Amino acid sequence: MPRFITRAQLVREIPVDRMRFPFTLPVFRDFEGIDFHPRVTFFVGENGSGKSTMLEAVAVAAGFSAEGGAKTHTFKTHDTHSDFYDSIHLVRGDFPADTFFLRAESFYNVATYVKQNFGTRYGDLHYYSHGQSFLETIMRFGANGLYLFDEPESALSQQGQFTLLARMKELVDLDSQLIIATHSPILLGYGDALIYEFSDEGIREVKYRETQAYLLTRDFIANRDRYGRLLGLDPLPD
């Protein structure tokens, strides 16, 4: 099983300004480095916790555009990514045969660029719904690939997430490595994976049933009436 990225670590030789974003985030104040699973690594945490910033830095350090796409897709429409990638070094193993950084918030721009420059491989992704275009793209990924996903569940129904789970397993069986930032308790249920939770206490490894995504979703489903009262919602009809 290849490991295309084995670790992201802080470059000690490059001074960092701890008063500047993203080092002002709690998870990066004492950041030294994290290791990656050879198959699937998840980043989870609240909005603004730093998980997407970490994924973006890994992507840019690995040679991707911050807006997403394959490593051969060299474009940008609006430069908003942090300089954190300059502060980390990626410890690498083998070289992947295929690559893609799927980023939900900028996927429309990627789809337009791909149609104009690489139309034959991915087709016209604008022909599909947002969720379908995600899945159509992922279905075209090849073996021995390095694939980074930033909140892919944002465009997918529950059934679509099940389809993505099955495709993730297929890609892993084809010797690919996946690194995923997500809020989805469905995707986190993949199985043989490393899960890092980002919080005010820093970055720590957790088990699936310890993640806030799993715990809160399970508790809401089991206790919807209590949440309804707390949130001022109308009762569910009988």
C-alpha positions as CSV (number, residue, x, y, z in Angstrom):
1,M,0.0,0.0,0.0
2,P,1.6,3.3,-1.1
3,R,1.8,6.3,1.1
4,F,2.0,9.4,-1.1
5,I,2.0,11.8,1.8
6,T,3.1,10.4,5.2
7,R,3.5,13.5,7.3
8,A,3.0,17.3,7.3
9,Q,5.4,19.0,9.7
10,L,6.3,22.5,10.7
11,V,9.5,23.8,9.1
12,R,11.5,24.9,12.1
13,E,14.0,26.9,9.9
14,I,11.3,29.3,8.8
15,P,10.2,31.7,11.5
16,V,6.4,32.0,12.0
17,D,4.4,34.9,13.3
18,R,2.2,33.4,16.1
19,M,0.1,36.6,16.0
20,R,-0.8,36.0,12.4
21,F,-3.5,33.8,10.9
22,P,-3.6,30.8,10.9
23,F,-1.3,30.6,13.9
24,T,-3.9,32.6,15.9
25,L,-6.2,29.6,15.7
26,P,-6.0,27.4,18.8
27,V,-5.1,24.3,16.7
28,F,-2.0,25.9,15.2
29,R,-0.6,27.6,18.2
30,D,1.5,24.6,19.2
31,F,1.4,22.8,15.9
32,E,4.5,20.7,15.1
33,G,3.1,18.1,12.6
34,I,0.6,15.3,11.9
35,D,1.0,11.9,10.4
36,F,-1.3,10.6,7.6
37,H,-2.9,7.2,7.2
38,P,-1.8,5.3,4.1
39,R,-5.4,5.0,3.0
40,V,-7.8,7.5,4.5
41,T,-7.3,10.5,6.8
42,F,-10.2,12.7,8.0
43,F,-10.1,16.2,9.4
44,V,-13.2,17.1,11.5
45,G,-14.2,20.0,13.6
46,E,-16.4,23.1,13.9
47,N,-16.6,25.8,11.3
48,G,-13.5,28.0,11.7
49,S,-11.6,25.3,13.6
50,G,-8.8,25.1,11.0
51,K,-9.5,21.8,9.3
52,S,-10.0,23.3,5.8
53,T,-7.0,25.6,6.3
54,M,-4.9,22.5,7.1
55,L,-6.2,20.6,4.0
56,E,-5.6,23.6,1.8
57,A,-2.1,24.0,3.0
58,V,-1.4,20.3,2.4
59,A,-2.9,20.7,-1.1
60,V,-0.9,23.7,-2.0
61,A,2.3,22.3,-0.6
62,A,1.7,19.1,-2.7
63,G,1.4,21.2,-5.9
64,F,-2.4,21.7,-6.3
65,S,-4.1,25.0,-7.0
66,A,-5.7,26.3,-3.8
67,E,-9.1,26.4,-5.7
68,G,-8.9,22.7,-6.5
69,G,-8.6,20.4,-9.5
70,A,-5.8,18.1,-10.6
71,K,-2.1,19.1,-10.3
72,T,-2.1,19.9,-14.0
73,H,-4.9,22.4,-13.5
74,T,-3.0,25.6,-13.0
75,F,-5.5,28.4,-12.5
76,K,-6.9,30.8,-10.0
77,T,-9.8,33.2,-9.9
78,H,-9.4,34.8,-6.4
79,D,-6.4,34.4,-4.2
80,T,-7.8,33.8,-0.6
81,H,-5.6,31.0,0.7
82,S,-3.3,31.5,3.7
83,D,0.5,31.3,3.6
84,F,0.4,28.3,6.0
85,Y,1.7,26.0,3.2
86,D,5.0,27.9,3.3
87,S,5.4,26.8,6.9
88,I,5.0,23.1,6.5
89,H,7.0,20.4,4.8
90,L,5.4,17.3,3.4
91,V,7.2,14.0,4.0
92,R,6.4,11.9,0.9
93,G,6.5,8.3,-0.2
94,D,5.7,7.2,-3.8
95,F,4.6,9.5,-6.5
96,P,0.9,9.2,-7.4
97,A,-0.2,8.4,-10.9
98,D,-3.4,10.5,-10.6
99,T,-4.3,13.5,-8.4
100,F,-7.3,15.8,-7.6
101,F,-8.2,18.3,-5.0
102,L,-12.0,18.5,-4.8
103,R,-13.1,21.7,-3.0
104,A,-16.8,22.3,-2.6
105,E,-16.7,26.1,-2.5
106,S,-14.8,26.6,-5.7
107,F,-15.9,23.5,-7.7
108,Y,-18.0,25.5,-10.2
109,N,-14.8,27.4,-11.2
110,V,-12.9,24.1,-11.5
111,A,-15.7,22.6,-13.6
112,T,-15.6,25.6,-16.0
113,Y,-11.8,25.4,-16.3
114,V,-11.9,21.6,-16.9
115,K,-14.6,21.9,-19.6
116,Q,-12.5,24.5,-21.4
117,N,-9.2,22.7,-21.2
118,F,-9.7,19.0,-20.4
119,G,-13.2,18.3,-21.7
120,T,-12.7,14.8,-22.9
121,R,-11.8,13.2,-19.6
122,Y,-14.4,14.7,-17.3
123,G,-17.1,15.8,-19.8
124,D,-19.3,18.8,-19.2
125,L,-19.7,18.9,-15.5
126,H,-22.1,21.8,-15.7
127,Y,-24.6,19.4,-17.4
128,Y,-25.2,17.7,-14.0
129,S,-26.5,18.9,-10.7
130,H,-24.0,20.1,-8.2
131,G,-24.0,16.7,-6.4
132,Q,-24.0,14.7,-9.5
133,S,-21.0,16.6,-10.9
134,F,-19.1,15.8,-7.7
135,L,-19.8,12.1,-8.1
136,E,-19.2,12.1,-11.9
137,T,-15.8,13.6,-11.3
138,I,-14.8,11.2,-8.5
139,M,-16.0,8.2,-10.6
140,R,-13.4,9.2,-13.2
141,F,-10.4,9.1,-10.8
142,G,-7.8,6.5,-11.6
143,A,-5.7,4.0,-9.6
144,N,-2.7,5.0,-7.6
145,G,-4.1,8.4,-6.9
146,L,-3.7,11.1,-4.3
147,Y,-7.2,12.7,-3.7
148,L,-8.1,15.5,-1.3
149,F,-11.7,16.3,-0.6
150,D,-12.9,19.5,1.2
151,E,-16.4,18.9,2.6
152,P,-17.6,16.8,-0.3
153,E,-20.9,16.1,1.5
154,S,-22.0,19.7,1.0
155,A,-23.6,18.9,-2.3
156,L,-24.6,15.3,-1.6
157,S,-27.8,13.7,-0.3
158,Q,-27.5,10.9,2.2
159,Q,-27.7,8.4,-0.7
160,G,-25.1,10.3,-2.5
161,Q,-22.8,10.0,0.5
162,F,-23.3,6.3,0.5
163,T,-22.3,6.2,-3.1
164,L,-19.2,8.3,-2.3
165,L,-18.3,5.9,0.6
166,A,-18.4,2.9,-1.8
167,R,-16.3,4.8,-4.3
168,M,-13.8,5.7,-1.6
169,K,-13.4,2.0,-0.9
170,E,-12.9,1.3,-4.6
171,L,-10.2,4.0,-4.8
172,V,-8.4,2.6,-1.7
173,D,-8.5,-0.9,-3.2
174,L,-6.9,0.7,-6.3
175,D,-4.0,1.8,-4.1
176,S,-5.1,5.4,-3.7
177,Q,-4.7,7.7,-0.7
178,L,-7.5,10.0,0.5
179,I,-7.4,13.1,2.8
180,I,-10.8,14.5,3.6
181,A,-12.1,17.4,5.6
182,T,-15.8,16.7,6.5
183,H,-18.7,17.3,8.9
184,S,-20.5,14.1,7.7
185,P,-21.0,11.3,10.2
186,I,-21.8,9.1,7.2
187,L,-18.4,9.6,5.5
188,L,-16.6,9.4,8.9
189,G,-18.1,5.9,9.2
190,Y,-15.7,4.7,6.4
191,G,-13.8,2.3,8.7
192,D,-10.1,1.8,8.3
193,A,-9.1,5.5,8.7
194,L,-7.3,8.0,10.9
195,I,-9.6,10.8,12.2
196,Y,-8.1,14.1,13.5
197,E,-10.5,16.4,15.4
198,F,-9.7,20.1,15.4
199,S,-10.8,22.1,18.5
200,D,-9.7,24.7,20.9
201,E,-7.6,22.0,22.6
202,G,-5.6,21.4,19.4
203,I,-5.5,18.6,17.0
204,R,-6.1,15.1,18.4
205,E,-6.7,11.6,17.1
206,V,-10.2,10.3,17.9
207,K,-12.3,7.3,17.2
208,Y,-15.4,7.4,15.0
209,R,-17.9,7.2,17.9
210,E,-16.0,9.9,19.8
211,T,-16.4,12.6,17.1
212,Q,-18.8,15.5,17.7
213,A,-20.3,14.9,14.2
214,Y,-21.4,11.4,15.3
215,L,-22.4,12.2,18.9
216,L,-24.5,15.2,18.0
217,T,-26.2,13.6,15.1
218,R,-27.1,10.5,17.1
219,D,-28.3,12.6,20.0
220,F,-30.5,14.9,17.8
221,I,-32.2,11.9,16.2
222,A,-32.8,10.2,19.5
223,N,-33.9,13.4,21.3
224,R,-35.4,15.6,18.6
225,D,-38.2,16.9,20.9
226,R,-35.7,18.1,23.5
227,Y,-33.6,19.9,20.8
228,G,-36.9,21.4,19.5
229,R,-37.7,22.9,22.9
230,L,-34.1,24.2,23.3
231,L,-34.1,25.8,19.8
232,G,-37.7,27.1,19.9
233,L,-38.9,24.8,17.1
234,D,-42.5,23.6,16.6
235,P,-43.2,20.0,17.8
236,L,-43.1,17.3,15.2
237,P,-46.6,16.3,14.0
238,D,-47.8,12.9,15.1
